Amino acid sequence: MILTIRYPLLLLFAFFHSTIMADNTDLNSTLNVNNTQAKVFYLVRHAEKLAGQDPSLSAQGKLRAMRLATVLSSTPLAQVFTTDYKRTQETALTVAKSQHLETTVYDPHNLPKTAEMLFKQQGHILVVGHSNTTTALAEQLGADKQPAINDANEFDRLYIITLDSNNRKVSTVILRY
């Protein structure tokens, strides 16, 4: 099941999602999710960028990166992954700094290997990618088939993919931020 929610509900959902995953042991047992073993992946495309080869974020992109940090502020992330491009690293930077984390680079050209590496991680994990990799990686991690991200103007899709301790999908939620 996939649920799409627009921005006004995003902060409320993000708060309750992390609260439920962290504090509600009855719900965790019902879903067969144990917080110490469950994985929650947050996948986004980089924010708006300037023109050119390997561009930085635009002013709008910097605002969106700050919004992402706000949205994830109540979610204790274990790791932040980005590609080796300025736009993905800058999108992740505010989130990583606010949570006192370093970013780790992954290879967007080998998504099966990236998914395999992510399956070995624990906790809440942010992955910042590109319009042509984020949806494909979400599907590699267990999300249902998704429409492609519109390269020209879609920068606000946030996948939240929750897996149990056996790397089986428990839920996929798509939010807009």
N, C-alpha and C positions, 0 to 999 in steps of 0.2 A: 504494500500500500504506500502510495506517495501522496503527501499533503503539501500544497503550496500556500504560503501565507505571505502577505505583503508586509512592508516595513512597520506599520503601526503596531502590529502584534508581535513583531520579531523580538524586541527586548523582553517582553513578558514571557514569550515562549522560551527564549534562551535561559532566562532566570529559572523558570519552572523545570526545564529539561535538566539543567545541571543540578538543581535541588533534588529532583526525583531520583536521578542517577546516583547522587551522593548520599541521600538520607532515607529513602523509602525502601527499606529492606523487604517489606511485604510485596511491593510492586516488583522489585527485583526478583524475588523468588517466583512470582507468578510468571514473569517473562523469561525465567531461567537465566537471568543476568546477574552476575556477581560483580560489584563495582571494582574489586581488585583484579578481576580477570577480563572484564568487558573492555572493548575498544570502542571509542567513538571518534569517527573521522569527520572533520570539518573541511570541506573542499570548496575553494573559490578560485575564480579566474582573477588575475591581476586587475587592479583598478585602472581607470582611464590613464592613457599615456600620451606623451608628446610624439611628434613625428620623428622619423629617422631610424637609423640602425641601432638597436639596443637602447631605446629611449628611456628616460626617467619618467616618473609620473607627472601628469599635468596638475594644475591647482585643484581641479575637480577630483582627480585621482588621489591626491594627498588627503582631501576631505573624506573620501570614501575609505581610505586606509584607516583614518582615525575613527570613522564610524564602525568599521570592522572590529577595531580594538575595543570600542565601547560595547558592542554586541557580545563579544567574547569575554568581557571583563569578569563576569561571574563564573566562568568556566575555567577551572584550573588545568591548563594545558601541560602535557608532559613533554611535547616536542613540537617544533615548527619546521616544516620542510618547504623549500622553494627550489625553483630552477635557478640556473646560473645566469639570470638576466636581471638587469637593473629594476625593471618594472615589477617583477615578482618579489624580489628582495625588498624593495621599498614598500610594497603592499604589506609584507609580513613584518617589517621592522617595528612599527608601532606596537603591534600585538606582542611580539617577542620581547621588546624592551619593557613593556608594562608588566610582563609576567617573569621578568628576569631570566629569559631563555636566550640561547644562541640559536641561529638558524642552521639547518643542515641542507646541503644541496643534494637534489636527486636528479636523475637523468630522465627528461621528458620523452626521450626517443626510445626508451625501453620500458613501457608501462607494465608489461607482465612482471619484469624483474622488480620494478618499483612496488607493485602490489604485493609481491612476495615478501619484500623487505618490510612493508607496512604491516602485513599480517603478523610479523614477529614482534611488533611494538605493543605496548600496553598503555592504557589511559586514554586521555583526550588528545587528539593530534590534529593540528592544522596543516593543510597542504595547499600551497598557492601555486597555481599553474596557469594555463593558457586556454584560449577559447577552443583550440583543437585538441587539448589533452584532458581537461578537467572532467568533462562528461565521460570520456572513455575510461579514465581512471576510476570514476565513480562506479561504472559498470563492472570494471575488474574487481572492485571491492564488494560487489554484491547488489548494487542498485539495479533496478529494472532498466530496460532500454529507455534512453532519454532523447529528446530532440536536441539537435546541436545548438550550442551557444551562438547567438548572433554576434559575429565578430565586430560589426560596425558599432553596436550600441548597447550590448548587454554586459554589464559589469557587476551586477548585483545578485547573481544566483549563488546561494549558499547551500550546499548539500550537507546534511547531517546523517551519517550512516553509522548505525549502531550494530555491532556484532557481539555475539556471545563468546564465551571462552573457547569454543570450538571453531571460531571464525565463521559462524553461520549468521546470516543477516537476521536481525531482530526487527529493525525498522529503517526506513529511508524517509527523510523529510527534506523538502526543498523550501527554503525561505528566500525572501528578498530583503536586502538591507541597504 
